[in-house]
Amino acid sequence: MELSSVIIAVAGVAGTLGGAVLTQRGSERAKRREIELVRGHEEIRENLSLRRSCYVELNRDARQFTTALNRHLHVMRERGVDDADTDALEAAKNAHRDQYSEAQMTAPDEVLARASAVNRALNKAYGQVKRLERGEPDPGETMETAARAQYEVWDLLRAMRAAMRHDLGVSPDREGRPPVGT
């Protein structure tokens, strides 16, 4: 009888200790999953913040480049272009180029397609403006065609901005699909 009491006692202690160990391991696994979940949410938030910053700067710099092209065309019509005018246009172009380069590494394909369209249109208008400024326009290029090319960028900018806002979950896309994550 004593042996069975000892066996029962040992089994009880082992069960109690084993239960505590299993409970602790389960708790550790749950804590690890919770930490992984928090890290995942932090990554998502950080990625969203990075895209938002990139989009704000790309939108701003593309708009400023468009405005600088418009101003440059007006200066060319009203008076001759001086170094300060050229420097202002080049600064706007370079800021846009740098921000577009960042977007190429950050933006998803849908946003990047819109940003690429804006970039191509801006570079096309810039090329026309610079050829006109040098007095060496391509056939058919005039101040009016350059102004029209610059003006058409605004529609592309609106489409780019809409794609960015949709990606950030701020507004529906052009087809009315709800923002991502809703």
C-alpha positions in Angstrom: 0.0 0.0 0.0 2.8 2.4 0.7 4.3 1.9 -2.7 1.1 2.7 -4.4 0.8 5.9 -2.2 4.2 6.9 -3.3 3.4 6.2 -6.9 0.2 8.2 -6.7 2.0 11.0 -4.9 4.8 11.1 -7.5 2.2 11.0 -10.3 0.4 13.9 -8.7 3.5 16.0 -8.3 4.6 15.1 -11.9 1.2 16.0 -13.2 1.2 19.3 -11.3 4.7 20.2 -12.5 4.0 18.9 -16.0 0.8 21.0 -16.1 2.7 24.1 -15.0 5.4 23.4 -17.7 2.8 22.9 -20.4 0.9 26.0 -19.3 4.1 28.0 -19.4 5.0 26.8 -22.8 1.6 27.5 -24.1 1.8 31.0 -22.7 5.2 31.5 -24.3 3.9 30.4 -27.7 0.9 32.8 -27.3 3.2 35.6 -26.3 5.5 34.9 -29.4 2.4 34.9 -31.7 1.3 38.2 -30.1 4.7 39.7 -30.6 4.8 38.6 -34.3 1.3 40.0 -34.8 2.4 43.4 -33.3 5.5 43.4 -35.5 3.4 42.6 -38.5 1.0 45.5 -37.7 4.0 47.8 -37.1 5.5 46.8 -40.4 2.2 47.5 -42.2 1.9 50.9 -40.4 5.5 51.8 -41.2 5.1 50.8 -44.9 1.9 52.9 -45.1 3.7 55.8 -43.5 6.6 55.5 -45.9 4.3 55.4 -48.9 2.3 58.3 -47.6 5.4 60.4 -47.2 6.7 59.4 -50.7 3.3 60.2 -52.2 3.0 63.6 -50.6 6.5 64.6 -51.8 6.0 63.1 -55.3 2.6 64.9 -55.7 4.1 68.2 -54.5 7.3 67.9 -56.6 5.3 66.9 -59.8 3.0 69.9 -59.3 5.9 72.2 -58.7 7.6 71.0 -61.8 4.4 71.5 -63.8 4.1 75.0 -62.4 7.8 75.8 -63.1 7.3 74.7 -66.7 4.3 77.0 -67.0 6.2 79.9 -65.4 9.2 79.3 -67.7 6.9 79.4 -70.8 5.5 82.8 -69.6 9.0 84.2 -69.0 10.0 83.0 -72.5 7.0 84.9 -73.9 7.4 88.1 -71.8 11.2 88.5 -71.7 14.3 86.5 -72.1 15.1 83.7 -69.8 18.0 84.4 -67.4 20.1 82.1 -65.2 17.7 82.4 -62.2 14.8 81.3 -64.4 16.8 78.3 -65.7 18.0 77.4 -62.2 14.4 77.5 -60.9 13.2 75.1 -63.6 16.2 72.8 -63.2 15.6 72.7 -59.4 12.0 71.7 -59.9 12.9 69.1 -62.5 15.6 67.6 -60.2 13.3 67.5 -57.2 10.7 65.7 -59.2 13.3 63.3 -60.7 14.6 62.4 -57.2 11.1 61.8 -55.8 10.0 59.8 -58.8 13.1 57.6 -58.2 12.0 56.9 -54.7 8.4 56.2 -55.8 9.8 53.6 -58.2 11.1 51.6 -55.1 8.0 52.3 -52.9 4.8 52.5 -54.9 2.7 49.6 -56.0 2.3 48.9 -59.7 -1.0 50.8 -60.1 0.3 54.0 -58.5 3.6 53.6 -60.3 1.9 53.4 -63.7 0.2 56.7 -63.0 3.4 58.3 -61.7 5.2 57.0 -64.8 2.6 58.7 -67.1 3.1 62.0 -65.2 6.9 61.6 -65.4 6.9 61.0 -69.2 4.5 63.9 -69.8 6.6 66.2 -67.7 9.8 65.2 -69.5 8.2 65.6 -72.9 7.0 69.1 -72.0 10.4 70.0 -70.5 12.1 68.8 -73.7 9.8 71.0 -75.8 10.4 74.0 -73.6 14.1 73.6 -73.7 14.2 73.2 -77.5 12.1 76.3 -77.9 14.3 78.2 -75.5 17.4 77.3 -77.6 15.5 78.2 -80.8 15.8 74.6 -82.1 12.2 73.3 -81.9 11.3 70.0 -83.5 8.9 70.2 -86.4 5.5 71.3 -85.2 6.7 72.5 -81.8 5.6 76.0 -80.9 5.0 77.9 -77.6 1.3 76.8 -77.9 2.1 73.1 -78.3 4.5 73.3 -75.3 1.9 75.1 -73.3 -0.7 72.5 -74.2 1.6 69.7 -73.3 2.3 71.3 -69.9 -1.4 71.9 -69.3 -2.3 68.3 -70.1 -0.1 67.1 -67.3 -2.7 68.4 -64.8 -5.1 65.6 -65.8 -2.4 63.0 -65.3 -1.6 64.5 -61.9 -5.2 64.2 -60.8 -5.2 60.5 -61.9 -1.9 59.9 -60.1 -3.2 61.6 -56.9 -6.5 59.5 -57.0 -4.4 56.3 -57.3 -2.3 57.3 -54.4 -5.3 58.2 -52.2 -6.9 54.9 -53.1 -3.7 53.0 -52.2 -3.5 54.8 -48.8 -7.1 53.9 -48.1 -8.2 57.6 -48.2 -10.8 57.4 -51.0 -12.4 55.1 -53.6 -10.6 54.6 -56.9 -11.9 56.1 -60.2 -14.2 53.1 -60.7 -15.7 53.6 -57.3 -14.0 50.6 -55.6 -13.6 51.2 -51.9 -10.2 52.0 -50.4 -7.9 49.2 -49.6 -8.5 47.6 -46.2 -12.2 48.5 -45.9 
